[in-house]
Amino acid sequence: MKIARLSGLGCGALVAALVVNAAGCATPPRPRELDAYEALKRSSNTTEASKRSPDLVTSSDKLGAKAHDEWESNDLEESRRDAIMAQIKLKTALALTEQDKLKAKIEKLSGDQAASQEELASVSKDLSAETENLTLLQKYLDARKTADADKARLSLQMTADQQKADAEQQRLSQQLATEQKIAAAQLSLHTAETVDANKYASGEYRAATDMLDKAQAELKDAAFAAAQASADVAKKNADQAVELSKPQYEQAEETSQNHVRDEALAHDAAGIPGVTVRIERRGELQRLVLAASDLFTKKSTALATGHDDVMDSLAALIKKYPSYPVQVVGHTDTRGKSGELLALSAARSQSVFSALVARGVEARRLMTSGMGGDEPIADNHSTAGRAKNNRVEIVFLYH
Amino acid sequence: MRQSTRRWTRTLALVAAFAVAGGAFAARTARAGEEDDLQRQIETQRSGVPDLERLDELHAAGDEIVLLKSWLDEAWSLRAKHEYDDVREVLDRALAQAELIRQKIAASKLRAQADKREAALQETRHKIDVTRKALSDTTIKKKALEASSK
């Protein structure tokens, strides 16, 4: 105020003293504070501030206008003070407006944040689900891959096992074939042994034995082909031995059997009462002769009674030994004509033949003949001798 | 009469003297009361400055606080010079400045809150973008796996 007063006085003095010098009465420089206030007002949106804080803005405007007037009135100190106050009020109004804006912004941000959080939760949920799906898919694929690998490995293993089994089977097959051949050779050798090949074909038998031993050794060494070949040779040798030995063996066996049978026959024949038994040998032939005397009376051709037991025993003996051919031969003493004696002896043999057939003996096994008195076995000059010579002989021909 | 007049005059003079002395005393007493009142106001405002500084955590009103302090100092100086009208004017301005400071601090705090929320929102949106990208990548990967598994 002092400055303003001094300025007013100075101006008056100057106006009074120097009319031409009007520079002293010109508008003074604007106070910085007024410039700042007006710049603030220009740069700010005071419309919103007026709505929010009308009192403050109105007061600020008034103070600003007053400061402007004071400046124009050259009352610079007052202008400066009022401009400062106008700035303070305008800034306060602007700060309040900014607060409202910020509150609204915060509210909107809160809403946006809530929406974003919701969206984030939704997307996160989708991501979790998708990740879970992916994980499951990955696990499934890994499991499938592992399964495929296992399958391939098992397939390879199975193939290897199959090959191994095939090889083993082939080996077993060869072994079996070899064993079968060896068994066949052993059988042949056994057969050869049963026909005494070691006696009748010793060379072939020994060769077969040696080859069989060789085959068994080769089988042990798993040399199946060689073993089979050796077994084949052994079998062939054994078969040859059998072939060579069989006739001799059979002959020997038959001879042995016939001998036994012959002895049994002789033994059985000796047990028949009223019959004399003797064995006759004519060259290689041998025969058992059963002589039955007293079967006929005088010149009769019919069997006398009381000889059924003898005939039964003879028939049973013939039937017991069916392999022997049997001759029924009639004999007489020498009393009478030769032709008659022959006919008598033949008729008597025929009677015995009939009696035997009647007792079940096969007719085809029996041959009848009459020898008359040509083959006496006793002296015909005595009664006892003639009785012996009147006989029928049952002759078993040995083989 | 003259004595009476003189006495009256003396009395009047005495009364006048008392009146003048009383007036002077009253004026001095009134001035002293005003000075104390202004000092109290200045101190009250000064004591509020640290609170404002504490409130201004974000230093949004640093210049205004400096200005406020200088104005309070100016008021104190003017009080010492007994320029009470100027003191009152400066104190009014300081009061308005303190209110401006409070509003600016409030606005700065709101701004910081808004910035924080905006940053949080941006972060959330960024997370959404990242999550969407991850979802897209996962879907692509899944489809590729599905295709390779057929």
Interface residues (C-beta under 8 A of the other chain):
Chain A: R81 I84 M85 I88 K89 K91 T92 A95 L96 E98 Q99 L102 K103 K105 I106 L109 S110 D112 Q113 S116 Q117 E119 L120 V123 S124 D126 L127 E130 T131 N133 L134 L137 Q138 Y140 L141 R144
Chain B: E89 D92 R93 A96 Q97 E99 L100 Q103 K104 A106 A107 L110 R111 Q113 A114 R117 E118 A120 L121 T124 R125 K127 I128 T131 R132 A134 L135 T138 T139 K141 K142 L145 E146 S148 S149
